[in-house]
C-alpha cells in the first residue's frame, strides 16, 4: 500500500499572510496539529504546528520575540515531505525518526497534493479479516504465485493468517509466508504448508 491510498486530499492550507489567530482557530476547529503553508499555485513553502505556537508563547512571555501577527513570521521551513508513490511503511519510518504527526504529500514540483497522518496509518490495522483473506487468495495466490486459491487453506482471525495445504516447493511456501507477512493489517502468519518437490539445494 502506498501513501496515495491513505492520504487525505481535502487539506486545509493557509498562506504566509494568514493571521496567527485565524490559523489557531482553523487548527482547533478542525482538530489538526498543523497547517501546510502554500503559495497561490499550491507550492508548499512551510508548515505551522502546535509546537510553533508553544514556542511562540514561551518567547512572548520571556520577551524574546517582537510582535508577531502572521504565520509566515513563525512557520517552520524545510518541511519533511513524502511523495504519493512512497510505500506506507517508509512514511511511517519517517514519522518515527522525525517525531512528526503528519507529513505533507507533494508532487515533483513541490505542490501540495495531500497530507498523511499517524491516524491514517493506524487505520491499516483495522482492515477486516475477510478483506485480508481475499487479498491473499486473489492477489498472492492467483496472480503472483499462480496457485488455485481453492488448493490451499487460508483463514484470518484478528489479523493472524493461517495457511495450510501443499505447494510445489519449499521456496514457494517460504515466499507465500513472507509475502503474507508484508500485507497491511497482518499481525502474524501460522503456516502448516507442505511441498511436493524438493528444492534444488535440498
C-alpha positions as CSV (number, residue, x, y, z in Angstrom):
1,X,0.0,0.0,0.0
2,X,1.3,3.5,-0.9
3,X,0.8,6.9,0.6
4,X,-1.7,7.9,-2.1
5,X,-4.0,5.1,-0.9
6,X,-4.4,6.6,2.6
7,X,-3.6,10.3,2.3
8,X,-6.2,13.0,2.9
9,X,-6.7,15.1,-0.2
10,X,-9.0,17.7,1.3
11,X,-6.3,19.6,3.1
12,X,-6.7,22.9,4.9
13,X,-3.8,25.1,3.9
14,X,-3.0,28.7,4.6
15,X,-0.8,31.4,3.1
16,X,2.2,33.1,4.6
17,X,-0.1,36.2,5.2
18,X,-2.7,34.3,7.2
19,X,-3.1,35.7,10.7
20,X,-1.9,33.6,13.7
21,X,-5.3,33.8,15.3
22,X,-7.1,32.6,12.2
23,X,-4.6,29.7,11.9
24,X,-5.1,28.8,15.5
25,X,-8.8,28.8,15.1
26,X,-8.6,26.6,12.0
27,X,-6.4,24.1,13.8
28,X,-8.7,24.0,16.8
29,X,-11.9,23.8,14.8
30,X,-10.7,21.1,12.5
31,X,-8.7,19.2,15.2
32,X,-5.5,19.1,13.3
33,X,-2.0,19.5,14.7
34,X,-0.6,21.6,11.9
35,X,-1.4,23.5,8.7
36,X,0.6,23.5,5.5
37,X,1.5,26.9,4.1
38,X,1.4,27.3,0.4
39,X,1.8,29.9,-2.4
40,X,-1.1,30.7,-4.6
41,X,-0.1,28.0,-7.1
42,X,-0.1,25.3,-4.3
43,X,3.7,25.2,-3.8
44,X,4.5,24.2,-0.3
45,X,6.7,26.7,1.5
46,X,6.3,25.8,5.2
47,X,4.1,24.5,7.9
48,X,2.8,25.8,11.2
49,X,2.2,23.4,14.0
50,X,1.2,23.2,17.6
51,X,4.9,23.2,18.5
52,X,5.3,26.6,16.8
53,X,2.5,28.1,18.8
54,X,4.0,26.7,22.0
55,X,7.4,28.1,21.2
56,X,5.9,31.5,20.3
57,X,4.1,31.6,23.6
58,X,7.3,30.9,25.6
59,X,9.2,33.5,23.6
60,X,6.4,36.0,24.0
61,X,6.3,35.6,27.8
62,X,10.0,35.8,28.1
63,X,10.2,38.9,25.9
64,X,12.4,37.1,23.4
65,X,10.4,38.0,20.4
66,X,8.8,41.1,18.9
67,X,5.2,41.3,17.9
68,X,4.1,38.6,15.5
69,X,0.8,38.6,13.6
70,X,1.2,36.2,10.6
71,X,2.1,32.6,10.2
72,X,4.8,33.5,7.8
73,X,6.7,35.0,10.7
74,X,6.8,31.8,12.7
75,X,6.3,29.0,10.2
76,X,8.8,26.1,10.0
77,X,10.6,25.8,6.7
78,X,12.5,22.9,5.3
79,X,9.4,20.7,5.8
80,X,9.8,16.9,5.6
81,X,7.6,15.7,2.8
82,X,6.7,12.5,1.0
83,X,5.7,11.5,-2.5
84,X,2.3,9.8,-3.2
85,X,4.0,6.7,-4.6
86,X,6.1,6.1,-1.4
87,X,5.2,2.9,0.5
88,X,3.3,3.3,3.7
89,X,6.0,1.7,5.9
90,X,8.6,4.2,4.6
91,X,6.3,7.1,5.6
92,X,5.7,5.6,9.0
93,X,9.5,5.3,9.5
94,X,9.9,9.0,8.7
95,X,7.3,9.9,11.2
96,X,9.0,7.8,13.9
97,X,12.5,9.2,13.1
98,X,11.4,12.8,12.7
99,X,8.9,12.7,15.5
100,X,6.2,14.3,13.5
101,X,2.4,13.6,13.5
102,X,1.7,14.3,9.8
103,X,3.6,14.6,6.5
104,X,2.6,16.8,3.6
105,X,2.4,14.9,0.3
106,X,3.8,16.7,-2.7
107,X,4.4,16.2,-6.4
108,X,7.7,16.6,-8.2
109,X,7.2,20.4,-8.3
110,X,6.6,20.5,-4.5
111,X,3.0,21.3,-5.0
112,X,0.7,20.1,-2.2
113,X,-1.4,17.0,-3.0
114,X,-2.5,16.0,0.4
115,X,-1.4,15.0,3.9
116,X,-0.9,11.7,5.6
117,X,-1.1,11.4,9.4
118,X,-0.4,8.9,12.1
119,X,-4.1,8.2,12.3
120,X,-4.2,7.3,8.6
121,X,-1.5,4.7,9.1
122,X,-3.1,3.3,12.2
123,X,-6.2,2.7,10.1
124,X,-4.3,0.0,8.3
125,X,-4.6,-2.2,11.4
126,X,-8.3,-2.1,11.3
127,X,-8.6,-3.9,7.9
128,X,-11.2,-6.6,8.2
129,X,-10.1,-10.2,8.2
130,X,-12.2,-11.1,5.1
131,X,-10.5,-8.3,3.1
132,X,-7.1,-9.7,4.1
133,X,-8.1,-13.2,3.2
134,X,-9.5,-12.1,-0.2
135,X,-6.2,-10.3,-0.9
136,X,-4.2,-13.4,-0.1
137,X,-6.4,-15.6,-2.3
138,X,-6.8,-13.4,-5.3
139,X,-3.6,-11.3,-5.3
140,X,-0.9,-13.5,-3.8
141,X,-2.1,-17.0,-4.7
142,X,-3.9,-16.5,-8.0
143,X,-1.9,-13.5,-9.6
144,X,1.5,-13.7,-8.0
145,X,2.2,-17.4,-7.4
146,X,-0.3,-18.8,-9.9
147,X,-1.8,-21.2,-7.4
148,X,-5.5,-22.0,-7.4
149,X,-6.8,-20.5,-4.2
150,X,-9.1,-23.5,-3.6
151,X,-6.0,-25.7,-3.4
152,X,-4.9,-24.2,-0.1
153,X,-6.5,-23.4,3.3
154,X,-6.5,-19.7,4.1
155,X,-8.1,-18.2,7.2
156,X,-7.7,-15.0,9.0
157,X,-8.6,-14.3,12.6
158,X,-7.9,-11.0,14.2
159,X,-5.2,-10.3,11.7
160,X,-3.4,-13.6,12.2
161,X,-3.3,-15.7,9.0
162,X,-3.3,-19.5,9.0
163,X,-2.0,-21.2,5.8
164,X,-2.3,-24.9,5.2
165,X,-2.1,-27.3,2.2
166,X,0.5,-28.4,-0.3
167,X,2.5,-26.2,-2.7
168,X,5.1,-27.1,-5.3
169,X,8.3,-26.4,-3.4
170,X,9.6,-25.2,-0.1
171,X,10.7,-21.9,-1.8
172,X,7.1,-21.3,-2.8
173,X,6.0,-21.9,0.8
174,X,8.6,-19.5,2.1
175,X,7.6,-16.9,-0.4
176,X,4.0,-17.2,0.4
177,X,4.6,-16.8,4.1
178,X,6.9,-13.8,3.5
179,X,4.5,-12.0,1.2
180,X,1.6,-12.7,3.5
181,X,3.5,-11.2,6.4
182,X,4.0,-8.0,4.5
183,X,0.3,-7.4,3.9
184,X,-1.3,-4.4,5.6
185,X,-3.2,-5.5,8.6
186,X,-1.4,-8.8,9.1
187,X,-0.1,-9.3,12.6
188,X,1.3,-12.8,12.1
189,X,1.3,-16.0,10.0
190,X,0.8,-19.5,11.2
191,X,1.8,-22.0,8.5
192,X,1.3,-25.7,8.1
193,X,2.3,-25.7,4.4
194,X,4.0,-28.7,2.9
195,X,5.6,-29.1,-0.5
196,X,5.5,-31.7,-3.2
197,X,9.0,-31.3,-4.7
198,X,12.4,-30.7,-3.0
199,X,14.2,-27.6,-4.0
200,X,17.5,-27.8,-5.9
201,X,19.6,-27.1,-2.8
202,X,17.8,-29.7,-0.7
